[in-house]
Amino acid sequence: MSSLLLLLAFLTSTAFTLDFRYHSNREMEQYLVQTNASNPDITHLYSIGRSVRGQQLWVLALGVTPHRHTVGIPEFKYVANMHGNEVLGRVLLLHLIDDLVRGYRNNESRSLQLLNSTRIHILPTMNPDGFDGADTDCYYSQGRYNYNGVDLNRNFPDAFAGLRSQDGVDEERREAEVRSVMDWLKTESFVLSANLHGGAVVASYPYDNSNSDAQLYDASVSPDDDVFVHLAKVYSHNHASMHRGNVCPDTGPFSDGITNGYQWYPLEGGMQDYNYVWAQCLELTLEVSCCKFPPVQQLPAMWVDNREALLAYIQQVHLGVKGRVFDSSGVPVQNALVEVKGRNNLCPFRTDRHGEYYRLLLPGNYSFTVSYPGHEVLTQELNIPYGPDTFSALKHDFLLKAISPQPGGSVDQATPSCNYTMRLSGGGGTHTPTWTAVVVGLGLMAALPSLIA
């Protein structure tokens, strides 16, 4: 990869100015390559895969250790342009990169604190092929889908369908862009994320889908609903107008500028539910413009409207508590269950390959239960303060005690199975559930909400 980036840097050696306009995929690549080449100490450029037409899905990581994970430093990500014709997110994320790098170089406190405490991954376009075919219309769907005509935000394994059935999956039917993101989630222990869309101005949070118990237009409530509501309000209230809840004439009104995804409209196979259930990463869907393809002259003001919200949301990766789980020999262990009383997650949260766990929680008292084969179940009470103000969650390690073997007996304390949460390096394959791809033709769909997120 390094030789490829050097070649790209050579080929794009002409200075690139990040102005307020819609840059082509080639220009965007040029900007990322040059930013990385000029700031190798705080940036790392890598690709998570290719689109159907073979375009690289570039990610720029920012932080003081950008090339690799550091124990105790949470991983954060922003993804934009999942729908090729929803384009403001591309502009916002490129300018966010510029803002963070310039701020760090100028010794600005906010940028220094964010990059010192967090590893930030930015994928400006998840659907470069769709962008190439996009029309500048505010509402029509030309360019929404990938090159195969598939809506990428209906193409992930569905959380609720997956828990009912995990057999007979043909992964070859998964789109290239979706497979790339799924593989990406196996290689990094992301803690917090957001994906940027257009067509409304609102912060939407899980669940997007539901089991049969939820009624249409009721909320589909997750075990971490209080955290999700808080995260959504952080973005909406730091945005210039989202918190009003009535920015767009044809959507809303949304109280506080936020909504439960399912309560707004049901969505099967969405990316934010997949992140939360199977990758332990809390994700929001941020709708950032009424018009999917805003006029160029509006871009500077839209950046100003979103800048503080984008930065404040990153800072929320420091909510709650973080630490490691050690076995009786003092060795950090992978796949130990770290569960919080009253939060029965569909897939229990586990430690990663470094023995780390991260739990985003609001301030308060919580009871934790930690279990690992061959060791006694550990229960501890923790009082958790508000971490974002200090750019650090509460740090707490759990030390386990081995079970004493009983005469004539054996130890059998297997942790519950949820194989699709396993990290790539953990030796377990990712088993994904049955799904149904939704392939629709181009053109305006009858129901406008289904063209938004």
N, C-alpha and C positions, 0 to 999 in steps of 0.2 A: 504493500500500500504506500510506503514512504516514497518509493521510486516513482509511482504514479503521480503522487502529489507534487514531487519535484518537477516532473514533466509538465504538469498542468500549470505550475507556477511560472515555468519558463515560457509556455505558450501564451500565458495571460499576463505578461510582465508589464503591460501598459497600465498606468495608474487608473484605479477605478474609484469613482466618486459615488457615494451612496446618497443619491438625491431622492426626492419624493415622487416616485413614479412606479409603474409596474415593470419590473425587470424580467427579462426572459430567463428561462432555466439556465442557459449558458452564462448570462450575466450574473445570475445568482451564484452559480458555481464559481465564477471568476472572483466574486467578492469574498466568498468563504475561503478560497484558496489563498488569496492575498492577505486576508485577516489572519489566517493561521500562520502563514510564512512570516508575517511581521510581528507576531506575538506568540512564539513557540513555547514560552514559559507559562502562559496562562490559557492557551487554546490547543485543542487537538481535533483535527478533522478526520472523520472516518465515514464509511458508507455501511449501511445496514443491509444493502441489497440493491436490486434493480427493479424498475417498473416493468410492465408487460413489454414495452417497446425498448427496454434496455437502458433507460436513463438511471443514473445513480441516485440513490436516496441518501443524500448527504446529511450528516449530523455534525454540528460543531459543539464540542464540549468545552466549557469554560470553568476554570478553577485554578487553585495554586498547584494542584496535582492533576492536571487534565487528562493524562494518558491512562490513568488506572485508578481503581477504587482505593480509598484510604479508610481504614477502620475508624468509625466514629463520624465520618463525613457523609451526610445523606446524599442520595442521588435524586435529582429533580429533572423533569423534562417538560418541554413544550412541543406540541405538534400542530402544524397548520396545513391548510390547503388539502385536507382529506377529500373534500369535494372540489374538483378542479376549478369550478366557476365561483367559488367562495374565496375571494382573493385578498381581502384586507389582512388576514392573518400572516400571509407571506411578508407583507410590508412591515407589519408590527414587529415580527420576530427578527427581521434583518436589522431594523433600527434598534431593537433591544440589544442585539449583539454589539452594535456600534456604541450604544450608550454605556454598556457595562465595560467594554474595553477602554473607551476614552476615560470613563470615570476612574477606572483602576489606574491608568497611566497618570492621571491628574491627582492621584491620592485623595479622591473623594471618598468620604467615610462610608456611604451606603454601598458603593461598588466594592470597596476593600472588604467590608464585612461579609457581603454576600459571597464573593469569590474565595475568601479565606475559610468560610464555614460550610460551603455547599459546592457540589459538582453539578453544574447546570448543563443539560443536553438540549440542543435546539435543532429540530427537524423542520425547516421552513416549508417544505412541500412533501407531502406523502403521496401526491397524485400529480406528478409533473406531466404525464401524458394528457390527463384531463385538462390541465391548465393550457396546454398547447392548443386544444380544440375549443376553449371557452369563448363564449360570446360575452360582450360587455353589458348585456341586459341585466336589469335588477332582479328579475324574477324567473325567467326561463331557465331550463335545466341544461342547456348545451354546455358540455364540458364537465358536468357534475360527476359523471361516472368515469371509471378507468377505461383503458383502450378496449377492453372486452365488453364494455357496456354494463359493468357491475357496480352497484353502489357499495363502496368499501365500508361504509358504516352500517351495513346490513350483512356483512360477510364474515364476521368473527364468530367463533363458537358461542352459542347462546348459553348463558349461565343456567337458566332454569331448565331448558331442554337438555342441557348437558348432564344435570344431576338426575334427570329421569332416565336417560339412556346414553351410554358411551360406546356403543357398538356400531359397526358398519360404517365407519367414517372413511370417506374417500378424500384424503388430504390434497390430492391433485386438483380437486375442484376449488380449493382455496386460492384466492387471487394472489399473485406474486407480491403485491404491496402489503397485503395482510399477513402473509407468511413471514415477510421480512420483519414486520413489527412484532409478531409473536416470537420469533427467534431472538429479537433484540431484548424482549422482556425476560428471556431465559438467561441472558448473559450479564444483566445488571440488576441489582436489587433496588429498583426504583421505589421511592417512598411516596412521592406526590407528583401529580401531573395535571396538565390541562390540554385539551385540543380545541383549536380555534376554528369557528365556523362563521357563516354569515346568513342573513335573512331575517334576523331578529336582534334585539339587544337584551340579553338575559343570561344569567348563569344557571345552568341546568346540572342537577346532581343525581346520582343513582338512587334507586334503580330505574333503568329505562324499560325493563320488562318485568314480568311478575309471574308468580305461579297462579293457579286457578282461584286462589282465595281472594285475590284483589279484584275489586270491581273497576270497570272502566271509569276514568276520570277521578278515581281515588289515588292517593299517593301509594307507591310501592316502597315501603320503608325498609331501609337497610339497618343492620345492627349499629352502624356508626352514623346514624342520621343526624345526631346533634353536631358531630364534627363536620359533616358535609354541609349542613345549613350554615354553620359558622364560616367555612371556607368560601361558600358562594357569596355570603354577605361581605366578606373581606374584599372580594373582587368588585361586587356591585357598588359598595359604598366608597371605594377608592376610585371608581370610575366617575367621570364627570357627570353622567346622567343616567346610567343603568339603574341606579337605586330608585329612580322615580317610578319605574315599572311600566311606563306608558310611552316609551320613546317612539316606537313604530306604530303607525296608525292601523296596521292590519294584523298585529299580534299583541297579545296581552289582554288586559293589564296583568302585571306580575307583581305581587306584593314584595316590596324590598328589591325588586329586580331579580328575583330568583325563582326557580321552580323545580319541583321533583319531576324527573324526566317522564316517568310513566303517567303522572297526573296531567302533564301537558299533552302527550300522546304516546301510546305504546310503541316500542321500537325493539325488534328482535335482531340479535347479532351485532349489537353496538360495541364500540371500542371501549367506552368508559366502564361498562359492566364487566367486560373481560379483564381489564386492568385490575379492577377492585377484587373480583372474586378469585381469579386465578394467578394474579401476579402480586397480590398484597400491596398494590399501588392505588392510593385513593386518587381518582381522576374526576375532573369536572369537564363539561362541554360548555365553552364560552362562545355565545353568539354575540359578535362584536359590531355588526352593521346591519341596518335595515335593508339596505341595498346589497346584493351579493357582490356586485362589481362597482364599488363607489367611484364617482368621477375623480379624476386625478387631483383636481384642485382642492378636494376635501381631505386628502391624505394627511397633510401636516396637522390639521386640527384633530383628526382622528387619532393620530399618534399622541398628541397632548392629552386627549381624553382618556387614553388607555395606559399611558406610561406608568403612572403611580400604581395603578391596579396590577399591572404585570409584575412590578417589583415587589409590592406588598404580598402578592400571592406566593411568590417564590419563598419569601421569608417564613411562610406558614409551614414549610417543611420541618421547622424546628419546634412544632407543637409536641407535647406529650413526653415520651420517655424513649430512651435508646440504650443499648448496652449489648452484652454478650452473655451466652450461657456456657458454663464450664462444667465438665464432668467431674467425677470424684478425684481424678488425677490432675485436675487443673488444665485440661485440654479443651479448647472451644469446640463445640459440637454443632454439626449441621442437622437440620430437620427436627430439632427439639420444638415441641409445641409451646407457644407462649400465648396463653389465653386470658382474656379479661372477663371477670364475672359479669354476666348480664349481656354480653356481646357474643352471641352464638353465630359466628361467621360461617357461611356456607362451606368454605374451605378454611380450616384453622390456620392462623398465622404461624409460620415456622421460622427458625433461624436459617440464615443463608450459609454459604460455604465457609464464611469467616466466623461462624458462630454468632453472628449479629442478629439483632431484632430491632425493629423500629415500630412504635405504636403511636399514631397521631391521636391525641386525647386532649380534651379541654381541661383546664385546671380543676382539681378535685381529688378525692380519695378513691382509690381503685384497689380491687383485690385481684392479684395475678396468680394464675396456676401454670406451673412449668412442668412438663413431663418429657421424659426421654427413656428409651428402653434400658433396663438394668439399673435404674435409679429410682429413688423415692420421689413421689410427686411432691413438688415444693409449692407451698402457698404463702404469698407475702402481700402485705398491704403497703401501698405506696401513696404518698401525698405528692401530687404533680403540680408544679407551678406553671406559669405561662412563659414558654421558652422563646417565642419569636423576638421579644424585645431584647434579649441577650444573644440572639443568633445561636442558641443551643438548647436542645431538649434536655430534660433531666437525664443524667447518666446513671444507670443502675445495672450492675452485673448480677446474674443469678448463679450461685454455686450449688451444684447438686451433690447428693449423697448416695453412694451405691447401696443397692439392696443386698442385705446379707443373705447368702444362699441358705435355704432350709434343707435339713437332712432328707434325702430321698426326693427332693422336689426340684423344680427348674423355674427359671425366671422367664416369664413370657408377658411382656408389657409393650406390645407393639403399639406404635402411634397410629391414629386413624389414617386411612389412606385417602389422599387427594392428589394423585400423581401429577396432575397438570400444574401443580404449584412448584414442582421440582425445578431447580436451577440446572442449566445445561451441564455444568461441571460436577453435578452431584451424582452422576451415574444413572439417573432415572430418565426414561424417555417421557416425552410430553404426550399424554393420551387425551385427545380432544373429543368432544361429544358430537353426536349426530347433528347436522344442521341442514338448512335449506337455503341455498343462495337465492337472492331476490334479484333477478335480472330484468330491467325495464328499459324500454326504448327511450330515445331522447325526445324532448318536448315537454311542455308543461303538464304536470300531473293534476288530476282533478282536485286533490286535497293539498292545499298549500303547505300545511304543517309538515307533511312527510318529505318536503323538499328542503327543510331547514337544517335539521341536525344530522 
